[in-house]
Amino acid sequence: MHPTREALERSRRDFLTTSANGVGLVALASLLEGDGSLRAADAPNPLAPKAPHFAPKAKNCICIYLEGAPSQIDLFDPKPKLNELHGQKLPDSLTKNVRFAFLQKDTATVLGCKRKFAKHGQCGMELSDLLPKLGTVADDICLIRSMHTEAFNHHPGQLLMNTGSTMFGRPSMGSWLTYGLGSESKNLPGYVVLNAGRGTSGGTSNWGSGFLPSTFAGVLFRNQGEPVLNLNNPAGLSAAMQGATVEAVRDLNGIRHAAIGDPEIAARISAYELAYRMQSAAPELIDLSKEDKKTLDEYGIDRPEPDLKAARGGGKGQFRAFAANCLLARRMVERGVRFVSLFHASWDHHSNLDNELPHNCLMADQPVAALITDLKRRGLLDSTLVLWLSEFGRTPLGENRGGSPNVTGRDHHPFCFSLWAAGGGIKGGQVIGKTDEIGWSVVEDPIHINDLHATILHLFGMDHTKLTYRFQGRDFRLTDVAGKVVKKLLA
């Protein structure tokens, strides 16, 4: 039964059974409350740590989400056949019933790949020359080349990857995990979001709590200035006054929560108290001055940023912003934050692929590799799941929108794409799945996004079929009515 309905039923029974005595007790409680002799019962903390269904491998998650779909053909899935077929049309049998976002399939031709691939680590994982630093941690990551999805436009694709559904209003991955497990952090949110670049097209729908109580939504942090907007006290409001205000609001909300049991009231109480504690914890968190120079250099916080006449990746300043976010993510999991999302936009290279993809990779390669190395050095990688995600892949066909020679990239491709995971119970140093010789479709070990989500929950000790929330008459879950755990991913 939903918590609100259960509380209403209980309140009605209590009133009918206690009759006049109940009314008298309410009056007495009101007098004692006014006298300060009785405090409203504290509502339960919705972020209190909860036991998983079974022993977990992962305790925290850092999800690096690269909005726009990085080209797997140019980064993770080498296809030398494309260079042989460059400029040629594909058979109609492949494209006949395929819907593209922008590509004009009647005149589209194969686009070869200019990248060089090399083997890395003891596992011999083949990666593009755009990711040399990631190659140094190849033995820690599991590369999946056989992901597939039914979403071929950005916003639905982002929703599916982040919430398990292409529809609005569903809880995000981080929200489901904090709902199911709570958080060990007392002074920071259980779910934190860090942004760089120009902003995702999906916006807050990528980290919202949907129909779950708002306590479980991602809290957007900034990596400079005030960590959370309006977190600091206005001029003239002392810490003592602030504390008294929070206490009074908590008591009033507690009385209302005891009466009707609405979980949103518990969420409101938790939010006020957490914000109060965050006023000291959050500024300390984003202050990187305590980190030694070696660590800052490893992440590339102050490395030079090359000029690029394009705004797709967010413009100047993103190298530092993204590197700082990677370092902040490590600092957050150290402090018990359950789920940290790093978003960067955009990798949507319909054009200017050969200039903008190298620029974005130069931005991301060093700090992401440093994050894995840093977590491992501190003994945190075994319990921290690191994910590199996006919504879909890119076509082996070249973009030809409008017949312009300046459109020199690849279109959206849902039939196969690559992502990777590391730490937190993942079996590193392996490649799972295989695509055909031109990167058109999966030919071995297909993995759907629902399967990925089921596996992520499994790593956290959660059975994806049992982590549910009742809404509008039925039990919802992150994997909806699908999903299976991918055993090959597990250590």
N, C-alpha and C positions, 0 to 999 in steps of 0.2 A: 504494500500500500504506500502511496506517496506520503511523505512526511507531513505535509500540510493537512491532507484529509485525515490521516491518523490522529493528528493533534485536535482537529475539530471534533472528531467522533469522541475522543477521550474527554474533551472539555464538556461536550453535551452530556455524556454519561455522568461525569463528576457533578455537574449542576443538578441533574435529576435525582441523584442518589443522596446528595448532601443537603438539598433543600434549604431551609432557613439557616441551618448551621453554616452551610457553605457561604451564604450571603454575609453572615456575621463575620466569618473568617476573612472574607475579602475586605470588609470594612476595617477590621483590626489590622490586617496586613498593610492597608493604606496608611493608617495612623502611625504604625511602627516605621514604615518607610519614610514618612515625613519627619519622624523623630530621629532617623538615622540608626535605629536599633535593628533594622532588618534590611539586608541588601538583596537586590534582585539576584536570583540564581544565575550564575554564569552560563551562557549558552556554550555548547560544546565547540571546541576549536575544529573547524572543518579541515584544517591542514595538519592536524596531529598525525604523526606517523601511524600507518596501519600495516597489519601483517599481510604479506602476499599469499597467494594460493599455495605456493610451494617454494622451495629454496631458490632464491634468485642468483644470477651471475652478475647482473648490473644493478647499481644503486642510483646512478645519475646518467643523464644523457646530454650530449652536446650535438645539436642538429644544425649542420651547415647547409643552408638552403640557397642555391644559386638560381635565382628566378630567371626565366627566359629560356632555359634548356641549353646547356653547353653541348657542343657537338661531340658526341661519343666517337664518331668516325675520326675526328682530329685529335682526340685525347686518349681514349681508352680501348678502342676496338679497331686495330689496324686492318685495312682492306686494300692491299696492293692491287687487287683486280680493278678497282675504280680508276686507277691511273691508266690501265690498259684500255678501259672503256670510255675514258674521258671524251666528252663531246658527242657521244653516241646516245641514241634513244633507247629506252628500255622496252622490252616486249609489251604489247598492249595487254597481254594476259596479267601482267603485274599491276598495271595502273588502271585498268578498265573501270572497276567499281570503287576505286579509292577516292576519298574526299580529302582535298588539301586545304590548308588555310589560305594561301595566296598563290601558290605555284600554278602556272598554266600548263597542265600536263600534256596538251597536244603538241607543244613545242619544247618541252623540258628535256634536257639532256643530262647525262651523268657528269658530276663534278668530281674530279680527282682530288687527292689529298696531298698537300705539299709538306706535311709533317714527316719527320723521321722518328721511327719507333726503335727503342732499345730495351733489352732485358735488364731487370733490376732485382737485386736481392738474391738470396739463395734459392728462392722460388722461381726466379726467372720471369717475373711478371713483365709483360710488354706494356710500356707507357710511352706517351708522346714526348718529344724533346721540349715541349712547353711545360712539362712537369718534372724537372730534374730533382727538385727537393723532395717531392712526394715519393720519387723512386728510392730515396734513402730509407724510407719506412715501409717499403713494399712488403716485407715479411710480416708486418703487423696488420696489414689490411686485407680484407676479402673483397675482391672486385667482382661485381655481378654484371655480366654483359647481356643478360637475357631478361631484363625487365620489360614489361609491356603494360599498356593502359588503353582505355577506350576514349580518353579525353584528348582532343587534338588542338584545343585552343587554351590559352594561358590560364584564364581565371578558373574554368572548370578543372583544368589539370592541376593547378595549385590546390584547389579545394580537395580534390581526390587524394593527392599525396599527403596533405596536411590534416585532413579530417576524415578520410575514408569514404567520402561521398562528393559527388559533383554539385550537390544542392547546398544552398545557403542554410545557416542555422544549426549546423552540426558542430559538436565539440572537436577541438583540435587534439592531436596526439598528446601534446604536453598537458592539456586539460584532463584527458582521460587518465594519464599516469598519476597526476597529482590527486585526482578524485579517488583513484583506486589505492594509492599508497601514501598520500599525504606528503609531508616534507620534513626533513630533519633540521632545516634552517629555521631559527626562531626570530631572526631579525631581518630576513629578506624573504621575498615571495618564493613560493614553491616553483613558479614558472616565470622565467624572465626572457624578454625578447630584446635583441640588439640588432640595429639596422645600419646598413651602409648602402651607398649607391643612391639611385634616384627613387627608390621605393617600389615595392611590388605592386602589380596590378590588382592582386587580391586583397591587399591591405590587411586590416584587422581581422578579416574573415579567416586568415591563415593561422591566427593564434587566439581566436575567441573561444569562449566556453560554451557557445550554443545554448542548449536547453539545460546544461548543468549550472549550478549556482555560480555566480560571477567570481567567487573566490578562486575558482580554478582557471580563470582566464590568464593569458600571458600578460605580464606587466612590462610595458615598453620602457627601457632604460636608455638614457643618453650617455655617450662615453666621454662627455666633457660638460662643464657647467653644472647646473642643477640636475642630478641624476634622473629624477622624475619631476615633471612639471608640477609646480605648486606644492612641492614637498616641504620646502622651507617655510618657517613661520613669517608672517608679515611683520613689518616694523611695529614695535610696541607690545608685541605678544610674547611674554616671557615663557620659559620652559615650564614654570610652575603653573601658570595660567593655562597653558596648553594641556598639561597633564590633568588638571582639574576638569577641563572641558571634555577631554576624551573619556574620563571616568564617568562624568555625568551622562554623556551620550550612551556609553556602554550600559549604564544602569537602566536608562529609559528603554533602550532597545531590548535589554534582557527581560523587562516586564512584558513587553509586547511579544517577544519570542515565546515566553512561558505560556502566553494566552493562546496563540494560534500556531506556533511551531513552524512558521514559514522558514525554509532554509535560507532564503535571501536575507532574512534578518540576521541569522547567524553569520552569513557572509559579510553583511554590513558591519557587524561588531568586529569581526576579524580584520576587516579592511582598515577601520579606524585605528585599532590597536597596532596593527602591523605598520601602518604609516608612521605612527608615533615612534616606534622602535627604529624604523628605517631612517629617521632624521639624523641619527648618529652613525648607523651602520653603512648606509649607502654612500655618503661622501668618502668614507674610509675605503670602501670597496673600489671606487673608480680612481683613487689616488695611486698612480703607478710609480710615484717617486721612491717608494720603498723597495721596488724591484731593482735588482742589481743590473749593471750595464750589460753584462753578458746575456742575461735573459732578454732584455729589451732589444739587443742586437740580433739575437736568435729569431725573435718574432719579426724583426724588421720595422720596428716602430718609427724610426727616424731615417729610414733609407730614402734615397732620392727617388722621385716619381717622374717618369718620362712624360713629355708632352704628348697629347693625343687630341686631334681635332675631332672629337666626337663626344657626345654627352650620354651615350647609351649606358656606360658603366658608372655614371654619376658625376663625372667631372673631376676637377682637381681636389686633392685631399683625401681620396678614398683609400689610398695605400695605407696611410696612417690609421684611418678610421677602422678599416677591416682588420689590420694587425692588432690594434688595441682591443677590438671585440674578441679576437681569439684569445688574447691574454686575459681579458676580463672573464671569459667563459671558464678558464682554468681556475681563476680566483673564486668564482661563484660555486663551482662544484666542491672546492675545498671548504666552503662555508655551508655546505649542505643543500644548496639549491638543487631541486630534483631534475628540472628540465631547463636547458638553455637553448634558445633558437637564435641562430645568426642568419640574418637575411642579407643578401646582396643582390642588387638589380642594376643592370640587366645583362643577360647572356643571350639575348634574342637576336642572333646574328643572321638576319635575312640578307644583309649586305655588309661589306667591309670586313668580312670574316678574317682575312689574312692579316689585318692590322689590329682589330679590336679583340679577337680571341687571345692573341699573344699578350696584349696589354692586361686583360683581365687575369690571365694565368700568372703573369708576373706579379700581380697584386696578391693573388690567393695562394700560390704554391708555397712560398716560404713560411708564412705564418701558420698555415694548416699543418705542414710537416713539423714545424716547431711545437705546435700544440700537442701532437701525438708524442713527440720526443720528450717534452716537458712532463706530460702526464705519466709517461712510463718511468721517467727518472724519479718522480715523486711517489711512485707506487700507487698511482691513481688509475692507470689505464685498465687494469684488470676489472675494476668496478665501474668504469665510465665508458659508456657506449658512445662512440663518435660516428656520426653519419654524414655523408656527402650526398645530397639529394637535389633533384629538380623534377619538373613536371612531366617531361617526355624527352625524346631525342630529336635528331635532325636528319633530313633526307639525304640519301646518296645522290639525289638529283640536285642540280644547281637551281637556285631561285631565279625566276625569269619574269617577275612581275612587271607588266607594262613594256616588256621588251627592252628595258634600259640596260646598257652595258655596265652601269654603276651598281646594279643589284647583283652582288657577287658573294652571296652566302647560301645558306640552306634553309629549307622550309621546316615546319613542324612535322615530327614523325612519331606516332604513338606505338608503332608495331614492335619496336625494339629500341632500347637505350641502356646506358650503363650508369651505375652508381656504386658506391663502396661503403663498407662499414669496418670499424676497428674497435678493439677493446671490448669490455663488458660481456665476455663470454663468446665473442666471435672467434672463429677459427681463421687466423690470419695466414698470409702467404699462399693464398689460393685464388684461382679464377673459377667462378661458377657460371655455367651457361655458355652458349655459342650461337652466333648468328650466321646467316649464309654468307657467301663470298663477296656480296656487295653491301651487306649491312641492311638488308631490306626487312627480314623477318627472323624470328627466333627458330632455331632448329634443334636446340638441346636445352633442357631444364628451364622451361618458361616459368617466370615468377611474376605474378600480378601484385599490384600494390596492396591488395587485401592480404596476400601471403606475407609480404614484408611486414605489415602491421602486426599480424598474428605472431610472427617471429620476434619482433621487438618486444611485444608484451610478454612473450615466453621468457625472454632473457631477464625480464624484471620479475619473474616468478608469478606471472598472471596468465590464467587460462582465458584466451580471448573470447570464448563463448560464455564465460561466467562474469566478465566485467561488463555489467549492464546498468542501464538507468531507465526507469519507466517514465514515458512521456507520451501524451496523447493516446493512451490506451495500449501501448505495447512497449516491450523492452528493446531499447536500442543498444548498440555496441559499436566500437570503432570499426570492426570488420563487417558490420551489418549482417548479412546472411551467408557470407563467403569466408574465404581465408583458411590457409593451412600453414602450419609451422614448417619452415624449410630446414630440415635436419642438417643438410650439408653446410649451412652457415655456422652451426654450433660447434664450439670447441669440445 
